[in-house]
């Protein structure tokens, strides 16, 4: 039996104004491979970008059952999963919760892998977290901004 693939994913989200232009940054590391991903959005929130960075990182993985450690500076995301709040929200159909579209998307990809979260303090010198932050901010400042349909639709 082959050993499960192990991947480390660093994630960060940014919003220039909250709400405002936003972006996410991801660094994925596996054995001798490293991949950086980012994308900007024209109108979103910081929490949405923090959560979206985790989702996109997990969706990028090709092999089900991958052992994943996610490093995030978002207490919102880390605590929601690690303290099992998310699963209570799901049982109550996310009543009075924000970012339901993204949490539901997360719940589609999360069970495909063996995921654990580690919270890291932001802007505290963690090299990969700093890279993610830079990717996220640069993406938010970019010209290739997408529409965060889940956010913008909720504002109408």
Secondary structure, 3 states (H helix, E strand, C coil): CCCCCEEEEEEEEEEECCCEEEEEEEEEEECCEEEEEEEEEEEECHHHHHHHHHHHHHHHCCCCCCEEEEEECCHHHHHHHHCCHHHHHHHCCCCCCCCHHHHHHHHHHHCCCEEEEEECCCCCCCHHHHHHHHHHHHHHHCCCEECCHHHHHHCC
